[in-house]
Amino acid sequence: MIRPNQFKLSTQAALVIALLLGASQSAFSHTRLEIPTVVEGVRASNNVVIGHACGEGSNVVAHTAVFPDGVDSIIKVDGAEVTGSASDYVTNYGNLNQKIMNHSVFANEDEKADAAGNVVGYWVEGGKNPNHYNTYVPFRSTAGFIEPSSCASSVKVVIAVADICKITAASGFADTTVNLWTPAVGSNFDGPGLHGFNSPATITYTRNLETNPLPEGCSEAGSTVEIIPSAAQLNRDMPIVKKGKQFWPKAGH
Ligand SMILES: [Cu+2]
């Protein structure tokens, strides 16, 4: 027979266990965006949330992110790769994201731009995010608009991120030195077999069906579109170049 006070104790124990599980999940979750889904036409500040470092006692000491440039990006419609460009689905694609400066954790930072001057990513370094902490890395997103003539009901933009615990050459990439939250597109930053393999952060724009209804001829649900950075872009834009010198990954082997 269970006496009332025994029952009470076990419920409290269960609650404590549930809280502990919840806490550990949030502290060790993968690196993702604070706001992963936005309605088209809405400008928002957002954060890339660094989820953890590279194991107990390690710190993320540098972090870098790349947005697909829309120039040679991979486009998928309902999961199948198509020819076409990002602006077929997001009318004003390009230069949608700007870093918001913040030196609270990382002392140094800069944006990365393509040849046309569009911001395609950013890097931060000179700080420490311990394994059991999260760091918010802030940026702002200009309102993206879904192309009215397209059948897209949502457009998911895939972001490539590296949370770097140790500055190594590419040959030194391991679970103890880096978390690569990148799409596996065949770049030097795929990290096959590593913790974050093919598990990138994403931001999804959803269509405002009231102001921007699907045109005739689309399926009732519309299409889900993905914009993914190309391997060539990741090879070019993932490295951290600081004052004209490559900081990460280290050159050579
Ligand atoms: Cu993780």
Boltz pocket constraint, residues with backbone or C-beta under 6 A from the ligand:
constraints:
  - pocket:
      binder: B
      contacts: [[A, 28], [A, 29], [A, 30], [A, 31], [A, 51], [A, 52], [A, 195]]
      max_distance: 6.0
